[in-house]
Every structure is written in C-alpha cells, then in structure tokens.
Amino acid sequence: MSTPDEIQPQADERYRRRSLFVYHIIIASVCLTVMWLTASHIDALPEAITTFWIGLVLIHGARIFMSERSERAIERTWQRYYGDLPYEKPKRDMLHLTDDGELEVIEEETQDRRMMRGG
C-alpha cells in the first residue's frame, strides 16, 4: 500500500499539469484578444497565429487528458492485481460437507492471485 509521502507528489503533479493548462488558456485568450484588437486585419498573420495557438491549446489538453486516463488505468490494474479496491466484491467461499455431516468453508484463491504469489 502506498504511503501519504508517496501519494502526495503524484497528486501535486496532477494539479500542476491542470493549473499549467488553465494558465495556458488564460495567456492564450489574453494575448490573442490583444493581438486582434491592435493588429491590422489586412494580412493573414492574426488568423495564422490564432489557428496555431488554438491548435497548441488543444494538443496540450489532449495530452493532459490522455496522461490522466493512463494513470487511472494503471491504478485500476494495480488495484485489481493486489486487491486493494475499496469496492471489491467479497470472495466466494465454497462449502464442503464433511464425512461427519458438518459444513466446512473452503476459500478459493483466484487464478490472478495465485499467479501474483508465484504459485
């Protein structure tokens, strides 16, 4: 299980990426607004810069989206193999009737857990 000291840098990194994306959007919108208000509209430079910068913002957003999806997939896989899901279903135990008529509980290990144990 991860300790808070190991989890904190991961959470900080996620929020740092998100805040940089928000700053990118703010800077782009302010700069493009100023450029459109002050530039002469005779040449195609404002349109080219706007198209290029919007493309950069979209690529930046897609990169953040994909990296967070990747991190979540890794976390789900880790939790699935090591069983620390908070919503994990309880194991199904099998009941076996002994010779003297009593019920005996036999715990079944899943194939994944046996493989992770090396057994």
Secondary structure by P-SEA (a helix, b strand, c coil): cccaaaaaaaaaaaaaaaaaaaaaaaaaaaaaaaaaaccccccaaaaaaaaaaaaaaaaaaaaaaaaaaaaaaaaaaaaaaaccccccccbbbbbbbcccbbbbbbbbbcaaaaaaacc
